[in-house]
Amino acid sequence: VLALGWFCRGYLLSPPEIRPPVWRVAAFLAGIAVIYGVLQTHFDYLAQHMFFLNRAQHVVMHHLGPFLIALGWVGGTIKRGMPGWARRMIEHRSLAVALRFLQRPLIAAVLFEGLFAFWLIPPIQFHAMLDPRLYALMNWSMVLDGVLFWCLVLDPREAPPARIGFGLRAALAFFVMFPQIVIGAIITFSARDLYPFYDLCGRLYPTISALADQRIGGILCWIPPAMMSVVALLLVLNALRRAEEIAAAADTDPEAAAMAALASRWTGR
C-alpha cells in the first residue's frame, strides 16, 4: 500500500518529461497486483492446503511479481512521492552499504537461489507452514529477495550508474536457471511424499494424490522460473543493444543520441 501510494504521489509530482512510460507503469502495477493476489486474497488459504498451489504462490512472490516490479523501474518516482523522513531513511549510508553487499553478483545469486531452496527443505517448510511468524518471514523474504535480484539484473542503465555491467547481468540471468531446474527435477521425480504437512492439514482436492501434487509443484519450480531467466536474458541483451546504439549515435550526432535515448524510454527499442 505504501509503495503504491508513494508511486501515485510521485507520478503526479513528476514533470511529464521524466515520468516513466506507460508500459513501465503497467509492469509495476501488474507486479504489485499479482503479489497482492497470491498473498492477500483467498488464494493464500488455498496455497496452505495444496503443495502445487504453494509453489505457484512462491513463483509469483519470488519471480513473476518482483520481475514485473523491476521491469517497471519506477524507484525514482516512488522516491519523489515519499515523505521526507522516508527519503532520508532510504538514503542513509548504512542502507546503501547493505544494498551494495546484497547486490554483489555472487551474493545476489546465492541468496536468490538459496532462499528459494531453503524454504523447500521439508522440515523447514513443515515448521514454516505451522508457525504464522515463520510463515510471514518466508513470504517477506521471497518478495524482498526477488525485488533485489531482479532490480539488479533488469537495470536498464549502463554501469555506472548501474551496479554491474550488462555482461554480468546476462550471466546472472542465465546461470540462476540451472539450480532452479535441479530443484524442480528433484521434487518432480521423488518417489516419496516430501511434504506431509499437506496431508495433515487436509488437501483441498482429494482426487490429487500426494505424489501427483508434488510432481505438479516440482514442475512449477522448474519450468516457469527457467523460462523467466530466458526472458530476463533477452531483456538484458536488448538493453545492451540500446546502449550501444545510443553510444554510436553520440559519436556522430549528439542531438540524435539524445532523441534516441528519449525514444528508448517510451518504446523500449
ZAMARGU-4260 file (C-alpha; in steps of 0.2 Angstrom, whole numbers, plus 5000, padded with zeros to 4 digits):
<rodrens>
0) 5000/5000/5000 | 5014/5012/5004 | 5024/5008/4988 | 5008/5011/4978 | 5003/5027/4987
5) 5020/5034/4986 | 5021/5029/4967 | 5005/5038/4963 | 5010/5054/4973 | 5027/5054/4965
10) 5020/5052/4947 | 5009/5067/4950 | 5023/5077/4957 | 5035/5072/4942 | 5037/5083/4927
15) 5030/5075/4911 | 5047/5073/4903 | 5053/5062/4917 | 5038/5052/4921 | 5040/5033/4917
20) 5032/5027/4901 | 5015/5019/4901 | 5022/5001/4898 | 5033/5003/4913 | 5019/5009/4924
25) 5009/4995/4918 | 5023/4982/4923 | 5025/4989/4940 | 5006/4989/4944 | 5004/4972/4937
30) 5019/4966/4949 | 5010/4974/4964 | 4993/4966/4958 | 5000/4948/4956 | 5009/4949/4973
35) 4993/4955/4981 | 4983/4942/4973 | 4993/4927/4980 | 4995/4934/4997 | 4980/4945/5002
40) 4966/4935/4994 | 4958/4918/4997 | 4972/4911/4986 | 4983/4911/5002 | 4972/4899/5010
45) 4972/4888/4995 | 4991/4888/4995 | 4991/4882/5013 | 4982/4866/5008 | 4990/4861/4991
50) 5008/4860/4988 | 5007/4864/4969 | 4997/4880/4974 | 5010/4884/4987 | 5023/4883/4973
55) 5013/4894/4962 | 5012/4906/4976 | 5031/4906/4978 | 5035/4908/4960 | 5024/4923/4959
60) 5031/4931/4975 | 5049/4927/4971 | 5049/4928/4952 | 5035/4935/4942 | 5029/4949/4954
65) 5047/4956/4958 | 5052/4953/4939 | 5037/4965/4934 | 5041/4977/4948 | 5059/4978/4942
70) 5054/4979/4924 | 5044/4994/4929 | 5059/5003/4935 | 5049/5017/4945 | 5060/5018/4960
75) 5064/5036/4956 | 5045/5040/4955 | 5042/5031/4972 | 5056/5041/4980 | 5049/5058/4974
80) 5032/5053/4982 | 5039/5048/4999 | 5038/5060/5014 | 5055/5067/5019 | 5058/5055/5034
85) 5056/5040/5022 | 5068/5048/5009 | 5081/5051/5022 | 5079/5033/5029 | 5082/5025/5012
90) 5097/5037/5008 | 5106/5033/5024 | 5123/5027/5022 | 5121/5010/5032 | 5106/5005/5020
95) 5117/5010/5005 | 5131/4999/5011 | 5119/4984/5015 | 5112/4985/4997 | 5129/4986/4989
100) 5133/4970/4999 | 5117/4961/4995 | 5118/4966/4976 | 5136/4959/4973 | 5133/4947/4959
105) 5139/4931/4969 | 5129/4936/4984 | 5114/4940/4974 | 5114/4924/4965 | 5117/4913/4981
110) 5103/4922/4990 | 5091/4921/4976 | 5093/4903/4974 | 5097/4899/4992 | 5082/4906/4999
115) 5071/4898/4987 | 5079/4881/4991 | 5080/4885/5009 | 5061/4886/5012 | 5059/4870/5002
120) 5069/4859/5014 | 5055/4848/5020 | 5057/4850/5039 | 5059/4869/5037 | 5044/4871/5026
125) 5034/4860/5039 | 5038/4872/5053 | 5035/4887/5042 | 5018/4882/5037 | 5013/4879/5056
130) 5021/4895/5063 | 5012/4911/5057 | 5028/4921/5061 | 5039/4910/5052 | 5026/4909/5038
135) 5026/4928/5036 | 5045/4929/5037 | 5046/4916/5022 | 5034/4926/5012 | 5043/4943/5015
140) 5060/4935/5011 | 5053/4929/4995 | 5047/4945/4989 | 5061/4956/4995 | 5074/4945/4989
145) 5066/4944/4972 | 5065/4963/4970 | 5083/4965/4975 | 5089/4952/4962 | 5078/4957/4948
150) 5082/4975/4950 | 5100/4971/4949 | 5098/4961/4933 | 5085/4972/4924 | 5093/4988/4927
155) 5091/4997/4910 | 5106/5008/4913 | 5124/5006/4909 | 5137/5004/4923 | 5140/5016/4931
160) 5127/5021/4937 | 5121/5003/4937 | 5130/4992/4949 | 5136/4979/4937 | 5139/4978/4918
165) 5127/4970/4905 | 5138/4955/4904 | 5137/4951/4922 | 5118/4954/4922 | 5116/4942/4907
170) 5127/4929/4916 | 5116/4931/4932 | 5100/4929/4922 | 5107/4913/4913 | 5116/4904/4927
175) 5102/4905/4940 | 5091/4895/4928 | 5101/4879/4932 | 5099/4877/4951 | 5080/4880/4948
180) 5080/4866/4936 | 5089/4854/4948 | 5077/4859/4962 | 5062/4856/4952 | 5068/4840/4945
185) 5072/4833/4962 | 5054/4837/4968 | 5046/4831/4952 | 5055/4814/4952 | 5055/4810/4970
190) 5047/4793/4974 | 5040/4798/4991 | 5030/4812/4999 | 5042/4825/5004 | 5029/4837/5011
195) 5017/4828/5023 | 5011/4844/5030 | 4998/4845/5016 | 4991/4828/5021 | 4990/4833/5039
200) 4981/4850/5036 | 4969/4841/5023 | 4971/4843/5004 | 4958/4853/4995 | 4957/4841/4981
205) 4957/4823/4987 | 4957/4816/4969 | 4975/4823/4968 | 4987/4811/4977 | 5002/4817/4987
210) 5014/4812/4974 | 5004/4820/4960 | 5003/4836/4970 | 5021/4836/4972 | 5025/4832/4954
215) 5015/4847/4948 | 5023/4858/4961 | 5040/4852/4956 | 5036/4857/4938 | 5031/4874/4943
220) 5048/4876/4952 | 5056/4870/4936 | 5049/4877/4920 | 5041/4894/4924 | 5057/4901/4933
225) 5068/4894/4920 | 5058/4902/4906 | 5059/4919/4916 | 5078/4918/4916 | 5077/4916/4897
230) 5066/4932/4896 | 5077/4941/4908 | 5092/4937/4897 | 5084/4943/4881 | 5079/4959/4890
235) 5097/4962/4896 | 5104/4959/4878 | 5091/4971/4872 | 5096/4984/4885 | 5114/4982/4879
240) 5109/4984/4861 | 5100/5001/4865 | 5115/5007/4875 | 5127/5003/4860 | 5115/5012/4848
245) 5114/5027/4859 | 5133/5027/4861 | 5136/5026/4842 | 5124/5040/4839 | 5133/5051/4852
250) 5149/5049/4842 | 5141/5056/4826 | 5127/5066/4831 | 5124/5071/4850 | 5107/5078/4846
255) 5101/5062/4838 | 5108/5052/4853 | 5098/5062/4865 | 5082/5059/4854 | 5086/5040/4853
260) 5088/5040/4872 | 5071/5048/4874 | 5063/5037/4862 | 5070/5021/4871 | 5061/5027/4887
265) 5045/5026/4878 | 5046/5012/4866 | 5059/5000/4874 | 5068/4999/4857
</rodrens>
